[in-house]
Amino acid sequence: MTNADRIRNMSDYDLGDLLQSVSSGAGNGNPFISLCVDDNEITMNFSDIYEWLQSEAE
């Protein structure tokens, strides 16, 4: 199961929590996104989002 599959299978409640945890910004001139999944904060460059979505969920 990929991270994208995991998100697709979330309940409305879990998806709402995930969306509330998403933030973005620009550190060192590089845009990034942060989100909290299972109480773990994940920060990645925008260019890495598709790779993360396609990677295997933990």
C-alpha positions as CSV (number, residue, x, y, z in Angstrom):
1,M,0.0,0.0,0.0
2,T,1.4,3.4,-1.0
3,N,0.9,6.6,1.0
4,A,-1.6,7.7,-1.7
5,D,-3.6,4.5,-1.2
6,R,-3.5,5.1,2.6
7,I,-4.9,8.6,2.1
8,R,-7.6,7.3,-0.2
9,N,-8.7,4.8,2.4
10,M,-8.9,7.3,5.3
11,S,-12.2,7.9,7.1
12,D,-13.6,11.4,6.8
13,Y,-12.5,12.1,10.3
14,D,-8.9,11.0,9.7
15,L,-8.7,12.9,6.4
16,G,-10.0,16.0,8.2
17,D,-7.3,15.7,10.8
18,L,-4.6,15.3,8.1
19,L,-5.9,18.3,6.2
20,Q,-5.8,20.4,9.3
21,S,-2.2,19.5,9.9
22,V,-0.9,20.6,6.5
23,S,1.1,23.7,6.3
24,S,3.5,25.1,3.7
25,G,6.2,27.7,3.5
26,A,9.6,28.5,2.0
27,G,12.7,27.6,3.9
28,N,16.0,28.8,2.3
29,G,14.0,29.8,-0.7
30,N,12.7,26.3,-1.3
31,P,9.0,25.7,-1.0
32,F,8.0,22.9,1.3
33,I,5.0,21.2,2.8
34,S,4.6,19.8,6.3
35,L,2.0,17.4,7.4
36,C,1.4,15.1,10.4
37,V,0.7,11.4,9.8
38,D,0.2,9.2,12.8
39,D,1.7,11.8,15.1
40,N,4.9,12.0,12.9
41,E,5.6,15.3,11.2
42,I,6.7,14.9,7.6
43,T,8.4,17.9,5.8
44,M,9.3,17.7,2.1
45,N,9.9,19.9,-0.9
46,F,7.0,20.3,-3.2
47,S,9.0,18.4,-5.9
48,D,9.1,15.3,-3.5
49,I,5.3,15.1,-2.9
50,Y,4.6,12.7,-5.8
51,E,7.5,10.4,-4.8
52,W,6.2,10.3,-1.2
53,L,2.7,9.6,-2.4
54,Q,3.9,6.7,-4.5
55,S,6.2,5.3,-1.8
56,E,5.2,2.4,0.5
57,A,3.2,3.5,3.6
58,E,4.8,2.7,6.9
